[in-house]
Amino acid sequence: MRVGIGLILAGTFHCDYFGFTKTKEIMDSPMKFEGKEVKVKGIVVGAVRIPFTETVVYTLKDDSGTITVIGSGAKPSDGDQAKVKGTVSMAMKIGSETFGTHIKEIKRW
């Protein structure tokens, strides 16, 4: 009965505790997440706008680690809390080693 009530409450209040992936989980197994959509949340660190473009790059830090996010639109401020939905991508894969794992931002709120 408790599980049923919990699911109803989560659905009713759209609780954001569910469905978020820890950055460490992505960074520890990037090939498992390659091309998949994820949601992460944390604190923005080192946000920059690429000159002459709409592209923003920042690091998202949660309690497990960090991951780079590449997006567009308004540049978030360092220290902002952010939730991001995006696709995991790698800059390069050589054998079983991956480099440049990041999230291509679809939505930020």
C-alpha positions in Angstrom: 0.0 0.0 0.0 2.8 2.4 0.8 4.4 2.0 -2.6 1.1 2.8 -4.3 0.6 6.0 -2.3 4.3 7.0 -3.0 3.8 6.6 -6.7 0.5 8.6 -6.6 2.2 11.4 -4.6 5.2 11.5 -6.9 2.9 11.7 -9.9 0.7 14.3 -8.3 3.5 16.6 -7.3 5.9 15.8 -10.1 8.7 15.2 -7.6 12.1 15.9 -9.2 13.9 13.5 -7.0 13.2 10.8 -9.5 14.7 10.3 -12.9 18.0 12.2 -12.4 21.3 10.4 -13.1 24.4 11.1 -11.0 27.3 12.6 -13.0 29.7 9.9 -11.6 27.5 7.2 -13.1 27.8 8.7 -16.5 31.5 9.4 -16.3 32.2 5.9 -14.9 30.4 4.2 -17.8 30.2 6.7 -20.7 29.7 4.0 -23.4 26.6 2.8 -21.6 25.1 6.3 -21.9 26.4 7.3 -25.3 23.6 8.7 -27.4 21.0 8.3 -24.6 18.9 11.1 -23.1 19.6 11.8 -19.4 18.5 14.3 -16.8 21.1 15.7 -14.3 21.1 18.4 -11.7 23.7 20.3 -9.8 25.6 23.6 -9.5 26.9 25.5 -12.5 30.7 26.0 -12.5 32.9 27.8 -15.0 30.2 28.9 -17.5 31.5 30.5 -20.7 29.9 31.7 -24.0 31.9 30.8 -27.1 32.6 34.1 -28.8 30.4 35.0 -31.8 28.1 32.1 -31.2 25.0 31.1 -29.1 27.0 28.2 -27.6 27.5 28.0 -23.9 29.8 25.5 -22.1 29.7 24.9 -18.4 30.5 22.2 -15.8 27.6 20.8 -13.8 28.7 19.6 -10.3 26.6 17.3 -8.2 27.5 15.4 -5.0 29.1 12.6 -7.0 31.3 14.5 -9.5 31.2 16.8 -12.5 30.3 16.7 -16.2 30.6 19.2 -19.0 27.4 20.5 -20.6 27.3 22.1 -24.1 24.1 24.2 -24.8 22.8 27.4 -26.2 20.8 30.4 -25.2 21.3 32.3 -21.9 24.6 31.7 -20.2 24.0 30.3 -16.7 25.8 32.0 -13.8 28.4 30.2 -11.7 26.7 29.0 -8.6 23.3 28.6 -10.2 21.3 25.5 -9.4 20.4 23.9 -12.8 18.5 20.9 -14.0 19.5 19.7 -17.5 18.0 17.2 -19.9 20.3 16.3 -22.7 22.1 13.6 -24.8 25.4 12.1 -23.7 28.1 12.3 -26.2 31.8 11.6 -26.4 34.4 13.7 -28.3 36.5 10.6 -29.0 36.6 6.9 -28.5 39.8 4.9 -28.9 39.3 1.2 -28.3 37.6 1.0 -24.9 38.8 4.5 -23.8 36.6 7.5 -24.1 37.6 11.2 -24.0 35.5 14.4 -23.8 32.3 12.9 -22.4 29.7 15.6 -22.2 26.0 16.3 -22.4 24.4 18.1 -25.3 21.8 20.2 -23.7 18.2 19.9 -24.8 16.6 21.8 -22.0 17.8 23.6 -18.9 15.6 24.8 -16.0 
